[in-house]
Amino acid sequence: MSRCNKQRRATSGKEPVYDEGTILGLDVHAETIAAAVAEPDGEVRSLGMIPNWQESIRKLVTKFGPPEQLRTCYEAGPTGYVLYWQLTALGVKCEVVVPSLVPVKAGDRVKTDRRDARKLAHSYRAGDLTPVWVPDAAQGSVARSGVAIVKTMAGAKHQAGLTMFRGEAIQQFHNRLSRLLE
């Protein structure tokens, strides 16, 4: 059986990327994860909410057989890449996708965690999502350090500018006062 299904989907206009294996769409938050599964037979269904704990994630992954057969995706966001590192350590193929490029139907304004997870699973299977580059743990800490350095430098430049401005303003005040007193 081929990896690609030759039948076109009406929603995307593209050929589906996967027609066998299980796909998990995850809507990740700091405390919880909403999970949805796209089964090989085409059904996309919600699995509910799980706590965002390493043990809960491991249990969820083991429900679907060998981790090599499982593909997952979630949107990049404030939770970072910890989930990505956990899933890849378990042997699961995981992609972090660009949130602004997830397809949205016109008029679909109701957003719930479960709907978002189902939409991710469906769109991932259809090949409609764009992955982002994920640094490994060491690169991530270096990047965070670099951001902190840039913020510190910007703050220092701002303070120096204010100090210089205050100094010039004081000098101008003294010059005017001197002229008035002459």
C-alpha positions in Angstrom: 0.0 0.0 0.0 1.4 3.4 -0.9 2.1 6.1 1.6 0.0 8.6 -0.3 -3.7 8.3 -1.1 -4.4 9.4 -4.7 -7.9 10.6 -3.9 -8.1 14.4 -3.5 -9.8 16.0 -0.6 -12.4 18.8 -1.2 -11.2 20.9 1.8 -7.6 21.4 0.8 -7.3 20.7 -2.9 -4.0 18.9 -2.1 -3.2 15.2 -1.9 -3.2 14.0 1.7 0.2 13.4 3.1 -0.6 10.3 5.1 -3.2 7.6 4.5 -1.9 5.1 7.0 -0.8 5.5 10.6 -2.3 7.5 13.3 -2.1 11.3 13.7 -2.6 13.2 16.9 -3.5 16.9 16.9 -2.7 18.6 20.2 -3.9 21.9 21.5 -1.3 22.7 24.2 -1.7 24.9 27.2 0.3 25.3 30.4 -1.9 23.0 32.5 -3.8 20.9 29.9 -3.6 19.4 26.5 -6.6 18.8 24.3 -6.0 15.8 22.0 -7.7 14.6 18.8 -6.8 11.6 16.6 -7.1 11.2 12.9 -7.5 7.5 12.4 -6.2 5.7 9.3 -9.9 5.1 8.2 -10.4 8.8 7.9 -12.3 9.5 11.1 -11.1 12.5 13.1 -12.4 12.5 16.7 -11.6 14.2 20.0 -9.9 12.3 22.8 -10.6 14.9 25.4 -8.3 16.7 27.8 -5.2 15.4 29.6 -3.0 17.1 32.1 0.2 18.6 30.7 2.4 16.2 32.6 5.1 13.9 31.1 3.4 10.8 32.5 0.1 11.7 31.0 1.7 12.3 27.6 3.5 8.9 27.8 0.2 7.1 28.6 -1.5 8.9 25.6 1.2 7.8 23.2 1.2 4.2 24.3 -2.5 3.9 23.5 -1.7 4.0 19.8 0.8 1.2 19.5 4.4 1.6 18.4 5.5 5.2 18.7 7.1 5.0 15.2 3.6 4.7 13.7 2.4 7.8 15.4 2.7 11.4 14.1 1.8 14.4 16.2 1.6 18.1 15.8 0.8 21.2 17.9 0.9 24.9 17.4 4.0 26.9 18.4 3.2 29.1 21.3 4.1 30.3 24.8 4.5 26.7 26.1 7.7 26.4 24.0 9.2 23.1 22.8 9.2 21.0 25.9 6.4 18.8 24.6 8.3 18.4 21.3 11.4 17.2 23.2 9.3 14.8 25.3 7.5 13.3 22.3 10.7 12.8 20.2 12.4 11.2 23.3 9.5 8.7 23.2 10.2 8.0 19.5 7.2 9.8 18.2 7.5 12.0 15.1 6.4 15.5 16.1 6.1 18.7 14.3 5.5 22.2 15.7 3.4 24.2 13.3 2.9 27.9 12.6 -0.4 29.0 14.2 -1.1 31.8 11.8 -1.0 29.4 8.8 -3.5 26.9 10.1 -6.4 27.0 7.6 -9.6 28.5 8.9 -13.0 28.2 7.2 -14.8 31.4 6.5 -17.3 32.1 9.4 -15.7 29.6 11.7 -15.3 31.9 14.7 -16.1 29.5 17.6 -12.8 28.4 19.1 -12.6 25.6 21.6 -9.6 23.5 22.6 -11.2 20.3 21.3 -12.1 21.9 18.0 -8.6 23.2 17.6 -7.1 19.8 18.3 -9.5 18.2 15.7 -8.6 20.9 13.1 -4.9 20.3 13.7 -5.2 16.5 13.2 -7.2 16.9 10.1 -5.0 19.7 8.6 -1.8 17.8 9.4 -3.1 14.7 7.7 -4.0 16.8 4.6 -0.6 18.4 4.5 -1.9 21.9 5.1 0.4 22.8 8.0 3.8 24.5 7.9 6.3 23.3 10.5 8.8 25.5 12.3 12.4 24.7 13.0 12.7 23.4 16.6 16.0 23.9 18.4 17.4 21.2 20.6 17.4 21.8 24.4 20.9 23.3 24.4 20.2 25.6 21.5 17.0 26.7 23.1 18.8 27.9 26.3 21.4 29.7 24.2 18.6 31.5 22.3 16.9 32.5 25.5 20.2 33.8 26.8 20.7 35.9 23.7 17.2 37.4 24.0 17.9 38.3 27.6 21.2 40.0 26.6 19.4 42.0 23.8 16.8 43.2 26.3 19.4 44.2 28.8 21.4 46.1 26.2 18.2 47.9 24.9 17.4 48.9 28.5 20.9 50.2 29.1 20.9 52.2 25.9 17.5 53.7 26.9 18.8 54.7 30.3 22.0 56.2 28.8 19.9 58.2 26.4 17.7 59.6 29.2 20.7 60.5 31.3 22.2 62.3 28.4 18.9 64.1 27.7 18.6 65.2 31.3 22.2 66.4 31.3 21.6 68.5 28.2 18.3 69.9 29.6 20.1 70.9 32.8 22.9 72.5 30.8 20.4 74.5 28.7 18.6 75.6 31.9 21.8 76.9 33.4 22.7 78.7 30.2 19.3 80.5 30.1 19.5 81.3 33.8 23.0 82.8 33.3 21.8 85.0 30.4 18.8 86.2 32.5 21.1 87.1 35.5 23.6 89.1 33.3 
